Amino acid sequence: MKKNILIFGSILGIILATHTVYMMNLVVENSNMKTNDVVGYVAMVVVFSLTFFGIRNYRNKYLGGYISLGHAFKTGALIALLGSTIYVVVGLSYLYFVAPEFLDKYTECVLNMESRSGATPAELEAKAQELAQFKELYRNPLFGILIAYAEVLPIGLVVAFFSSLILKRKSPITVESSTR
């Protein structure tokens, strides 16, 4: 099980981390860009579908095609946890050490999007204050870790649960017939 979790969790984490670094770079380089959170979360669900394949691979390759719901969820949750951990470590390392200006650029990007959407000056000021508080909270690495996990791990656990429901397969009960 460990090898399977390491392989699928690492692939998942590398994809998530690469995407995150790419998106952070886009914001840093162009604060006038238009973002779409829905597309971002749909992409995460698609990436977390690797959890499904990790559970299926483990069931078929190591368990003879059978796995309980609990065992399947445990496998999927561990794959999601490893992938999320890679995402958190890479994303926060990038934020704190490579692109410390990211939160300023992100604030600028959000305010530009709000302005283009017709927000009033009062609404823009309120949003700016909200983002300034968020930036202040991010100075604490523990807060950054918690928020980063909260961005991805729940999605991974939901995908792991539904994958487990789909992939669970009970071992057939062998009954010896005493008919002669």
Secondary structure, DSSP 8 states (H G I E B T S, - for coil): -HHHHHHHHHHHHHHHHHHHHHHHHHHHH-TT----HHHHHHHHHHHHTHHHHHHHHHHHHHSTT-B-HHHHHHHHHHHHHHHHHHHHHHHHHIIIII-TTHHHHHHHHHHHHHHHTT--HHHHHHHHHHHHHHHHHHTSHHHHHHHHHHHHHHHHHHHHHHHHHHH-B-----------
